[in-house]
């Protein structure tokens, strides 16, 4: 599987690789070594290639994850950075310098990003939602008594609907 996306001046290629060893070899050839997470590989290995047309730069990193939801990549408004959600984790990455700036444990399977503005996002996960800024500070968090069944974004609010019927909402701001 190969997925290509573009935001502003950055193109992203997302390619499935057969094994962690193959991923490491491809990264070595590209003079890159960042693999997220760096401690283990859950069975799925992907090569992420980022290429900027202006200013000109390119970066590559590896992503390993278990059998959960397919990871989501969201380029930040300042496209030198990106958010990657996978398994029960979200990473904020400085692409040009090839480093993870911070990671957030969601304690439940990652579902989706909701962009709020250039400095913050909402992370929806199996147990609720959390708002985080680009410095890694948690702004607010919602969780229910059960696992999340669905969510909606309406009128500037996120509405969380849990399996037991509980409904919680919070302003995206």
Phi, psi and omega in degrees: 000134178226122181241136177238133175227162179218139172223124182051246184258011183243128174256140180237130175245134186233107188236129177290136178240145187293328184207164176298320179297318178296319178300314179299321180293316179298316179296321178300317179296333180267006183058039177235154180218005182281118174238128183249129343289163185271357186263335182198166177231124185274010176116340177245124182239132179229145173260127177249122177245130179242132181222121180258136179272334176200123349296157186283121173198161174213153181210156176223150172208164178254150178228127177239136179208165183281218186258013182286201180299144177303133181303153176242138177245128176232116177288135177288162178304320170276099194287013170279355184232154174212158173257137174230122178252132182200153180042239178247037190217149170229134178241142173249122192239135170272104186292316184295326181261004175054051178215147175279121181280321174197161177231149180235126172275127180267347180066001174210160183303133177297138176248302190195158172261142169242110178291137180251303174205188186295342184248359180207157178222167169246132178256119177263133181220175186303335183253357180154223181210154177219138176261133184224144175262176184286359173262000178088008181275129176286127181265321174197163181214142176233136172213151182252194180274345185226186177278156182289134177260324184196167173210156179221151173246116182218135174051042177075016179231152171259132180245121182256130179243119184262160182306325182276005178095350179296139179235128176234147176220157180206145174298142177292337181288000000 
